[in-house]
Amino acid sequence: MSNFSAWDWKPGSRVVADLSARAADYEWREEPIASPDGESVACIVKQPDAGFTVLVNDEFWEQEFEKAWYLRHAPDGRLTCLVMSEDEWTVAVDGQPWESRFGFAWSTVFAPKSSAIGVAVQLDGKYGMAVDDQPWEQMYENANNWLLSDDGSHSAAAVQVKSLGQADIDTFAKGVFSAAIDGEAWEQNFVSVWSLAFNSDSSRLAAEVRLSQYEYTIAVDGKPWEQIFQSVWAPCFNPTSGGVVAPARMGGKWFLCEDGRKLWDKPFTQLWSQKFSPGGERLAAIVATGLGHWTVAVDGQPWEQSFNGVVMDLTFSPNGRSLACMGKDDNAWWVMVDGQRWCGGYDRAFPPQFSPDGKHCAVRLDRGGRYSLCVDGKVYSEDFDMLWDPTFGPESDRILIRAIKDGKYLRRVASLGDILG
Amino acid sequence: MTKPLTQTDKWRKVEDAGLDRGAARLTPERIEKVINEVIDKETSIRFQAYMRDCVRCGLCAEGCHYFLSRDRDPSYSPVAKMHQTAWEMVRRKGKVSAEFVRNAVQLAHTECNLCRRCLHYCPFGIDTAYVMGIVRRIGNRLGVTPQYIQDTANSHSATMNQMWVKEDEWIDSLKWQEDEARDEFPDLRIPLEKEGAEIMYSVIAPEPKFRTQLIYQAAAIFHEAGMDYTFPATPGWDNSDMAMFVGNNEIMGRLKRLHFETAQRLRVKRIVMGECGHAFRSVYDVGNRWLGWRDSPIEIVHGVQFYHELLTSGRIQVETQIEDLVTFHDPCNIIRGRGLMEQGREVAKAFCKNYIEMTPNREHNLCCAAGGGVINCGPPFKETRVKGNRAKAEQLKATGAKIVIAPCHNCHGGLEDIIHAYHLDMKLMFLGDIIYKHMKKTKAV
């Protein structure tokens, strides 16, 4: 993770790159992406009568490739791209391709608290992961649900450990899937394995598993819970107790369970995306209290405000005191913080961002095809052709705005006072 | 409507590993437990009302292509199908034999397309398709489901798509089609994972597996129309749902959640889906509601609606028209289910100089005999399908058309078999086929 305190937080605005400046040097340009610190903007470009490369501000990567896609910044700011040369795929990081080559590479994954870069790979018809240029030693018939632990020390995926003939429903029913950590599969097989989750120190792995056609539970480190459910959704680890928390369906209703037992007594029509506050004191989840009544429940109690469309992007403030989400009503998006709706609705709203002190919340918005920013319910005076998610400064008094306007990419640090008035 | 319970007749029974092996594993206790669990705990007043209110008048028979095609054999009427399956299960309080379950499941899977045409003929509005869905659910919970469709449901749970398409194969198919299309449109892109695009385009898994030209055509149409769209590179790209048709609601919900959340992750404003009927039913009617949504959480636009929108807004224009006589087949799930009949016709007529209607048409049109998961039951049941839809062959033949437009994949599969088996001199097309061939291509070389 890059040290964002060291970024340039001096208030002011500057044009970092004119996106049309080198237009004569390429046939077309794909969607630009801004670096986390706002200092660069990059895009994949097709060069005239040649291959693809990446343009960063006004500099091209030295190498060009037959194909290139999925341009993404790692949390530490390095720029990654999936590239193909001579029919082989790999990952290029800041223009430098890995040495390993694959039949295919996709789904780049990052560890939020380390510099590790992982990617799903296929090699000679077998599937697994490669992390920092090192593919798993053991590869599988098929694999999915790719994951890196927070500290990047381990990778995991759901893997198919046995071959399956066409329409072989009997073998499938016996269980040919498992979870693999760093390429090594759990001993027990399951009918299905989905939604893997590491705990905070990467020592444990949990997953949704299907024991038979209609028997679901959670497996932790390869061992399923004793309790069986009608269905389950993705588990997460309780940072305080170390237990595993997951939604489970019983009697046609959804409950939140910990280690197989009911954690919240109240049942819901739907319950998913549970999330602990950073310190683990509070637990929230997206719930439906009835058909088409979506809201958030905190420690088992649903907020009064609900939405008929959807609720998503549940986000705790760093101090855990505030909780924000996006909600959709009649095709318009609203921001809801601590159970109260901000003025809305918008054509689109993106994930909420809290200030480090947890006192402010900012959201990127789309209104009629123009992007703007909303901070604590107040919409910024200017709109943009394109805008990335805002980032609060370390003192919580400034916001980094990364935007494109009139063909120019600009980096702006605005004071909160100027935005809120 | 008392007599013929010919469902157990040997001539009608088809060997199938999923049905036969599944039934062999059953015990009377398990059968009774599962039937009563499903009926008592999973069905609602709707099921009870259907069981109670049907007066066995038999008017529904005229609605069923199996009845019409099988010389009006009463055992093929919807009321008889309910009699031979759900009614007996209820009447005997689940005390039915393994053989009974096996045959009931075969019937519910292969002699009813869940097309809901009979609903239009019932004076009480009884939805036989719903009842047959409950029978399929009971069968699936008992482990008795035709082998091939169970395999697609397994594929859904393992890969989140219907055809065991692996993640790299999906992406590679799109990259391949992009390469192909650049010969015709030099600056064409098939955008992948474009966050904030207006549209996420989703297809069913047979497109990358068998019909990649449809992806090419869609990309060409999007490109010509100047649309801001993306494909997802992750599972969730497949909108199809055979889990719905085997009655595995839990896997159905998982699929639909992933489909909708993929679109939400990409922050698109709406999902446009290709020309498929059952997938549309799953997103607007069934899977969405199992998850707790009253409607879909993100706007869903069927291919027929989308093409109509492109045409009427002038984003695509007609360059040439088909001279041959053309007719239009109304897929159950988008016509009876969602009323898109006029939009489909308007697009078809814009590109076709000579157009003729089938009789009957629109919501009264006969089913293709492939939908409802019936074609997915695979080769063992092909004859059941084809013989069960002589009525459709006669309907098609009477038009004299040389081209049939069917904006649904299952309809294509079913009608292709009908056309071949009954020696009809006709060609099948999607709306996308005719638009791609006959639109103005201002950006092509």
Interface residues (C-beta under 8 A of the other chain):
Chain A: E27 W28 E30 E31 K67 W69 Y70 G103 F104 W106 S107 A120 Q122 Y127 N142 N144 Q160 Q166 A167 D168 I169 D170 F172 A173 F177 V191 S192 W194 R210 Q213 Y214 Y216 Q230 S231 R249 G251 G252 T269 Q270 W272 A288 L291 G292 W294 N308 G309 V310 M312 K328 N331 D347 R348 F350 D366
Chain B: A17 G18 R21 K41 E42 N140 R141 G143 Q147 Y148 Q150 D151 N154 S157 A158 T159 M160 K166 E167 D168 I171 D172 K175 D187 R189 P191 L192 E193 K194 E195 G196 A233 T234 P235 N248 E250 G253 R254 R257 F260 E261 Q264 R267 K269 R289 L291 G292 W293 R294 D295 P297 I298 E299 G378
